[in-house]
Every structure is written in C-alpha cells, then in structure tokens.
Amino acid sequence: MPADPTLSAPPERGNLTVIVPMPPSYRGGTEEYAYQLTRYYSESRPVHVVTTTARWTGTANALSIGSATLERLPAREVLERPVVVGPAAARQLKRAVLRAGAVQLHMPFPWVERRVTAWARRAGIPTVLTYHMDAEFGENPQGWSSRLVTSAYRRVSAYSALSHCNAVVSNSRGYAQASPVLSRYAEKVRVIYQGVDLERLRASDGNDGGIPPRRPGIARVVFVGRIVAYKGIPDLIHAVSRLAAQGQIVELLIGGKGPQKTELEALVHSLRLGENVRFLGFVPDGAVGRLYADADVVVCPSISLLESTPITLQEAMAFGTPVIGTTLPGTEETVPDDGARGRLVNPHDVDGLARAIQELVAAGRPGGTTPARSWRDTAADYLALFDELQRRKVAG
C-alpha cells in the first residue's frame, strides 16, 4: 500500500491547531472556554482554529480569537451536534492536523475526535483533548433510542479518541473520577481549572440587555446560561413557586437562549408566577456583569454530568454575589458551601433549593469578592502541557 503523502510533512513545532465543534459566533460554555484560551495562546505562538459552519451567523457579537486564523468545515447538525460532512472536508481537516506541532480538540465532537487523534498519533503529533462533558443525545437522554445513540457514539468515537490522545484535560478531579467515560482513562487525566473574564463582563456598550429595574423589597434571583434540560431550570422555577406559597416573593431572571424555553414558559404560566419570572433572552456580556452585581443570589441547579463546572457561578462569586449550585463533582470542587458565599444542594432537591435561596437572601451579600482565576492563568497551564508533550516527543 503506498504511503499517505499527507503524513510525510513534518509538523512545525510550536504551532498549535485548536479544533472546536461550534464557531466563535455561537455563544456557549464550550465556545467561551475554547476561544478565550485561543486568544491567549495566539499572543505567544501561531494558532490555527478549525471549526464548523454549524450555527454560523457572521461576525456580529463573535468571541475574539486574537490573532489566530480560522477555518470552517461544512457540517450539518445531528441531534444538536455538528457532524462534518464530505470527503473534501475530511481532507481539509487532516491537512490542518498534520501541519500542527500540537493539537487541542474540544470534545464531545462526534466522529471528528476519533479521526483527528488517529491521524495525529500516526504522525507523532501530541494531542490534548479537553473533555467538557459526557455527551448524551436526543431530547430524552433516558429514552432507549437516546441511550442507544449515546452508547454507539462512545464506543465508536469517544473511547477511541481518549485511547489515542496523549493527555485529556478535565475541569475538576471529581468530575474525571465520576464520569463513566473519563474514569476509564484516569492515567491520562490532567486537571486544569477554568478561568473567568471579568474585564469583558465589566465592559459596557450601553446595551442594558433588557434587564428590568429592581422591584422594591423583592429579592432578585438570577440564572444565566443555555436553556437546556441538564441545567435543571424547572427545579429553580418550582423553588420560586414554593417560596411564593410560603409568602416570600422573589423575582427570578433567566438570561440565555435554548430549546427548553417554550416548555419553561408554560411551566411559569401553570404555576401562576406571572411577573415573578422573567425570560431575558440573550444578554450581552457587559449586561451579564450588571446582572451578577445586582443579584441577591445566582443559581445554576444542574442535574447531570452533562454539566462539569458552571462558569456562571465562578463569575458571580468574582462579583461578590452568593451562588447556589448542586452536588455534582465539578461544582462541589469549585463552589464553597459556607452559607455566605455559596450553598450546594442535591440535584432535583426543590425544597433544599428554596431553603438555600432563603438563607442566602437573608444573609445578604458577604462583602468582598472571591479571587478569580483568569483565562490567562488557564492558558498558561495548557501551554506548559503542550510544551511538555512536545519536549517528551522530541526526547523520545
């Protein structure tokens, strides 16, 4: 069999190829993470980003990638995940991988992750996977069809990629140990904690994000993030309803977009919460900072390992705002359960969530802020890992 000519070109040491499922015009937790790091990587080395056309909306409100170059592969969405299509796109992807000195791939990225890690391993190019979550597919992750698709994805793509990579990064040690997928590869796991970008959140372009004025005497509870099932927002709405039934009215502001919005609006209507729950839609960065600063408590009641570490809780603490999370491994590792800066409750514990809101509202803001780790700190840890793997390869 003739040798593959694309495998013969030696990689340029120091160059970095970053592979991300969604483009920088899409605002999600994985994209915030990936493109913040890319921006800082590009200050010290050439960086090339490979992403997809999925949900591409041009450059308006796009996340910055610094001086990195950007390449988009044609893709279609299957079960809300981008799937790269066509042999030309595969060749494009392969060329980008084989020109790299090191590769970082953000997963889950069905099928792409398997091919990328196999190409890089054959070419001797160090590869780091950033593991954001245990992927599940379909509107009902517990349904038999979703379980079947999820199981097939893990067998065919995820396990293969994790076997071939040189290192896999998790946001927390607890998440890596609890994950039924990642725990199989414990010897490869490196823990690198994520950062926050307070400058961006404190900036203001005059857009108030549609945030309503405070209602006198009414505590303000805030959720910011994608409106999807694993965030546990129905539990938060039910907790607000329980408080109202006890005579304590709080105002819940929900910032973000997502497929669960219509369902949640119906829930709010059925519980007769009226103006006590407001959906803000997409909130600009500067207005998100204002939301945090103005809130009595910020809540992210995640219910599954599809959530690793909610960045919104770390951002809110950096603004001096008390937070509530759930006892999922990544959150337990990063959110204090001290009754002043934060509280942790079990997933789906609506009564516990209502009590935690009561407690933190009664305690008031703790004063001061929780020191925040920056994205520059996180990028520095990654760059040290890339350099370590490249030195090890050269020495080997």
Beta strands, then each sheet from edge to edge (+ up, - down):
strand 1: 16-19
strand 2: 47-52
strand 3: 69-73
strand 4: 75-78
strand 5: 81-84
strand 6: 102-107
strand 7: 127-131
strand 8: 167-170
strand 9: 189-191
strand 10: 219-224
strand 11: 250-255
strand 12: 277-281
strand 13: 297-299
strand 14: 323-326
strand 15: 342-345
sheet 1: 3+ 2+ 1+ 6+ 7+ 8+ 9+
sheet 2: 4+ 5-
sheet 3: 12+ 11+ 10+ 13+ 14+ 15+
end
